């Protein structure tokens, strides 16, 4: 199952659309104003505690569990260590997908190393070691004269361990790796010794895990400078610290909250900050897009379309968050998008050719923002059609941070497939008359229907099954966004101006950055981040910086006796 299926407990779309249903509701209690059909009382969704609390003078950080590098972090770490992005992508291509929790694949509790993954790490280490120590590449790794033998090997190992360990290596570790080099070089050459060193290092726990090793003791303590360097680099770059961060840590210029803020702002201007897209693509399920579609319904789809849609979303996030005004409203509503010639043809746009990505605009007035970017919107659609329920569910869970109860056991699921007689919206309206279905579908369908102007492959449309699509809907069961909407663009504007949705983004980014679910003791950290987010006029870049100024980022609880 995908993480969305696990999080939302969806079942196959049959009858009641396979969505999460609430407990049985007895009898209709009103009339749907858009259909005239009777409806039952909706189930009330649940969400995290509102971020309203009184912070105390003393920091209240929650434990930071040891975390294995996610596959994305591993890939970027290899790329940055050896300057070879193609090699990094090659060796991680066959990795088994990381387990997901709360919608993200970097949850500390789930990043274990099963035997099959151990073999994958070994294979990757051997491939990388062979490549980076080849005759052609060795001079990039070893900058001292190899004729110096062990002295040059030690110097190279010290530099390599600093970057791989993300802190200076203990002398005992350096000595051990020199011993590995010596064993590999014996009867062979300097290059073979370094191949053994790299192959061993990439399987070491101090590389594969994000370890926080500064002195432990009772009570809350500030993080050490190298620990802060790692937290910063993995938040902004999905990788280990660069030389500038490590030098700041070494010289005592990464000791205060102001130091951390200075480095955070520097890092956001670095080209590697483009990797923050990893958060947005997991938040919006863009990484789960596969576009397995029915060829009789969607003939002639290019096998490269999924990749093009992902890159479209990537370009959008970069423009909105990193290069543009950074505002949450822009992220949620901007009609700007990016296409190349092939994607322009898919959308029916004219005047755009070639492979270069070009900025353009959706001109219908009914489309805009990250959620209505094709890769996000259609990532959980069906093979032959869009899925109103899945789209509505994701608005509810990923943009409002709410949860909905699982379906009761007694709900019949096989109520027939959609035919040409009805649009999907018509069919859903009919089965909302079933009290067993209505409880939750009244919360989901009206959130998904406004996006029906976009089909299951991301193209705008006005008709489905020979009938006009309906894009009217409504928002219910939120703190501040309830009300009718006429289109997806109008719904996303509600999101852009909703404090509940803004707060949800703080929660989602907190979960991603810390690799765990929020707890009550985290309320102060999330409150401080939310306050700075608001003070910045809801600037997403400033939210990233704000997270680095919280108790949970700067402090750590003491060791448990």
Secondary structure as UniProt FT lines:
FT   HELIX           3..8
FT   TURN            15..18
FT   STRAND          30..31
FT   TURN            33..35
FT   STRAND          38..39
FT   STRAND          46..47
FT   STRAND          67..68
FT   HELIX           71..82
FT   HELIX           85..92
FT   TURN            93..94
FT   TURN            102..103
FT   HELIX           108..110
FT   HELIX           115..132
FT   TURN            135..137
FT   HELIX           138..141
FT   HELIX           146..148
FT   HELIX           150..165
FT   HELIX           171..185
FT   TURN            186..187
FT   HELIX           190..201
FT   TURN            202..203
FT   HELIX           205..208
FT   STRAND          209..210
FT   STRAND          221..222
FT   HELIX           225..236
FT   HELIX           243..250
FT   TURN            251..252
FT   HELIX           257..268
FT   HELIX           271..276
FT   HELIX           277..283
FT   TURN            284..285
FT   HELIX           286..288
FT   TURN            295..297
FT   TURN            299..300
FT   TURN            303..304
FT   HELIX           305..317
FT   HELIX           318..323
FT   HELIX           328..333
FT   STRAND          336..339
FT   HELIX           341..347
FT   STRAND          358..361
FT   TURN            371..372
FT   HELIX           374..377
FT   TURN            378..380
FT   HELIX           388..394
FT   HELIX           395..399
FT   STRAND          402..403
FT   TURN            409..410
FT   TURN            420..421
FT   HELIX           424..431
FT   TURN            432..433
FT   HELIX           435..448
FT   HELIX           449..451
FT   TURN            452..453
FT   TURN            456..457
FT   STRAND          463..464
FT   TURN            465..466
FT   STRAND          467..468
FT   STRAND          473..475
FT   STRAND          483..485
FT   HELIX           488..496
FT   HELIX           499..514
FT   HELIX           520..522
FT   HELIX           523..535
FT   TURN            536..537
FT   HELIX           540..547
FT   TURN            548..549
FT   HELIX           551..554
FT   STRAND          555..556
//
